[in-house]
Amino acid sequence: MELQYISDNAGNHTAVIIPIAEWNNITAKHEDLKELINEPEKKSIPVKKKPSDFKGTISKEEGEKFHEYLKQARNEWERNF
């Protein structure tokens, strides 16, 4: 099988061209592959997360430590030099 490679400006291979006769042989042998490739792409719409979606992702203790750190960081900004 003679393949052709497409490369980007840095020389990295980004795609492969397969001769159509070889492609037809491959898809004839592997019907599941053909169905998978011909299946229309399912476009997923990103779901915007709400702050409440993150509730419980860190422990209460870690949250309190983080809150205390933020208080200290804000105090640094409020000092007069």
N, C-alpha and C positions, 0 to 999 in steps of 0.2 A: 504494500500500500504506500503510495507516495503522498505524503502530507505536505501542505504548505503552511508556514507559520507567519503570523502577522506580529510585528514587534512595535513597541513604542519607541520614542526618541532615545531612551536609555538602553535600548537593546533587549528589554524584557519581553518575553513572549506574552501576547495578550489574547490571541485567538489562533484557531487551527482551521484550515480548510481541508475538508475530506472530499475526494472525488465522488461524484454523485453515484457512480456504480457501486463503490464501496459502501456508501451511505445506505443505498437500497438493500444491499446484502445484510448489513447490520440490523436495519429496522425490520427486515423480513424474518430474521432469526429471533429477534427480541421484540415481540408485539407490545409487551408492557412498556418498553422504552419508548416506542413510537407513540403510544397513548399519552405517556407522561410529557413528552416533548410537545405534542400537538395540543395539549390541554391549555386553554386560555389562562393567561396569568391572572391570578387573583390579586387585585390591587387592594392592599390594606390601607385603610385610612387611620393615621395615627390618632390615638385617643388622648385627649388632653386630660392630664391628671389634676385632681384637686388636692389641696394640701391635706385634706382629711384622708386621702388614699394612703398617705405615708404614716398614719397613726400607728404606733406600736412597732415601727421598724427599728427603733433603738430603745434600750431600757430607760426607765424613768431616771435612774442614777446617771446614766450617760447624758441624758437630756439636761439634767440639772447642772452637770459639770460644763456642758457646752454653753448653757445659759449664763453661768457664772463667768466663763471666759469672755463671752460677748460683753457682759457688763464691764469687765476690766478693760477690754479693748476700747469700748466707747469712752471710758474715763481717760484713756490716753489721748484721745482726740480732743477732749474738752479742756485739757490743761492749758493754761496760759503760759507762754514762755517769755 
